Amino acid sequence: MKWVDLHIHTTFSDGTLSPTQSLLRAKEHGIVVAAIADHDSIDGIDEALKAGKNLGIKVIPAVEVSASINRQSIHILGYNINYHDSAINDLLCEIRKSRIERAKKIIEKLNEHGVKIKFEDVLKYAKPHVLGRPHIAETLVELGVVKERLEAFKLYLGEDRPCFVPKIVPEPKDIVKAIKDAGGIPVLAHPCKLDNKNLIYEVINAKVQGLEVWHPFHDDKDVEFLKGLCKKYNLLMTGGSDSHGDVPKYPQIGKFKVRYEDVEEFLKFAGYEVED
């Protein structure tokens, strides 16, 4: 059986493995098509394409872009993008700048709650890549404030925790347009992780071309619901591990993978079929 993983994060955002390390692990688990989809960053794509060629894995250039509706965080995956496109590069640059400002506000809140942490401490884990909450969480582990990343989110950084700061990012329709303008295929990431499932329909109305049906946080009921939506709205189906590397209690490459035939229609549409 052939396997794929269309949602992998690397050290170019908040993962612990480089693109090459990620694809080596994918190869070990029989994955034939992979997408490196870092948060708001396309800087790891060149390395991924080179590694994929050497390993015999088809690599889809991708990115996971932050968006929001009414302060609710939404993630849009952009597959098969022209990652040299200037407009999408400019957009991602602006989002990364907003991430820096957000991180500084989170650090201020942590200090107000008696947690002694500096912005420079966090940059050891993020620079020159995309700065996010996981980097702050990793810093808190290093400083001995918490034992692991998950504890940092449970105590301080989660959306209902005292040091949370929402991202100021574009609306889905603007992200969808940017991905399409860059020749890409916009897909709503992990729809059933949304607290408000009605937002799925709003993102569909924003003209995404697919939904991420298979995801570690989707149960069988979620999968059937999303498959039904794809059929009703003529959307493509994708899936992946959403792996962030060797992070405890998070999905690992190869531990969750998707059957090739389940996403074959998407792979044909994107031009990444694998011959038998």
Number of C-alpha atoms within 10 A of each C-alpha: 7 15 20 30 28 26 28 29 27 23 22 26 27 23 22 18 20 18 27 19 16 25 28 17 17 26 19 10 17 15 25 21 24 26 26 29 28 29 28 28 22 23 17 23 22 13 12 26 21 14 20 23 11 10 15 13 24 20 23 25 22 31 32 26 27 22 22 20 15 7 12 14 18 24 22 30 30 29 26 22 22 19 22 10 14 11 14 22 19 11 17 21 15 14 22 21 12 16 21 16 13 20 21 16 17 22 21 17 17 19 14 11 12 8 15 13 17 15 16 10 15 23 17 12 21 21 13 11 19 25 26 19 21 21 23 26 24 22 25 22 17 13 14 10 15 17 14 18 21 20 16 22 20 12 13 20 22 16 14 12 13 14 20 20 19 14 18 16 22 17 18 27 20 14 26 26 18 20 29 21 15 21 16 23 24 29 27 25 26 24 26 20 13 15 10 10 11 9 18 19 12 14 23 20 12 16 17 25 22 23 26 26 29 30 26 18 13 17 13 9 9 17 16 14 13 22 18 13 20 19 11 9 12 11 20 24 24 27 24 26 24 26 28 24 22 13 15 11 9 14 21 21 27 20 11 19 26 21 16 22 13 16 20 18 15 20 20 11 11 14 11 16 16 14 4 4
